[in-house]
Amino acid sequence: MRKSPVSQLAGSSAFLDCALAATKEKRAYFHIAGDCFISHGDNMKAAWAYLDGKEYALAAERYRKAGLFDDVHGRPRWI
């Protein structure tokens, strides 16, 4: 059974909050948040989450899918 887009987006935000608060599990939480953003169809936010989690290959793939591969070095930070 698929989750609704609203619950997927809430899950993404929850994992980002955990990643920002965590120390040891930070990379894992950013990875999970990126996966949630992909499920929601937001490749840009997935790329940001993967970059913050130091998952550079996954981030590059998401930037490419979002059509913004050239922006990988000049991305804005989380607001």
N, C-alpha and C positions, 0 to 999 in steps of 0.2 A: 504494500500500500504506500503510495507516494504522499509525502507531506505537502501541505499547502505552501505556496510561495511565502506567505506571511510568516509561518512557523520556521521555514528555512532561513529567512532573513533574520528573525529573532535569534535563531541558533548561531548564525554567523556573528552577530553582535555580541552574544554571550561569550563565545570563544575568544573574540578579540579582547573583551574585558579581562578574561582570565589570563590571556597572553601578556597583557600590559601589566597585570598585577603579579604574575608569577616570576620566579627567578630560574629555577631548574627546568621547568617544563615549557618555557617560553616558545621554543621552536616548534614543539609538538602542537601547542595551541594555535599558533599562527598557521601551521599546515592544515589543521582541521578547519579553521576559519576560512582559509582559501578554498578548501573542498566544498564547504557550505555555500560560499559565494558562487562557485561554479554551478552547483545544483540550482541556485536561484537565477543563473544566467548572467551574472555580473562579472565578466572577465577582468575588468579594470580593478575592482576591489580585490578579486582573487589574486591578481598580480601583486598588488600592494602588500597583501597578507603574506604571500610567499616571499617577497623581498625582505620584509621585516623578519621573517623566519629563516633568512639566509638560504632559501631554496631557489637559487638563481635560474636553473634550467626550467623549473616549473613557472617561475615568474616570466621568463622570456617567452615561453609558449603562450601564456595568457595575454601578454602584451601583443603578440602576433595575432592571436585570435580576435583581439579587440581592435586590430588595425592600427595600433599605436607602438609598434616595435621601436621606432626611432626615438620615442619619448622615455625609454627605459632609464636613462641617466638623469633626466630632468623632472622626475615625477614629484608631485606635491606630497607633503607629509599628511598623516591622518589629522583630521580636524576635530 
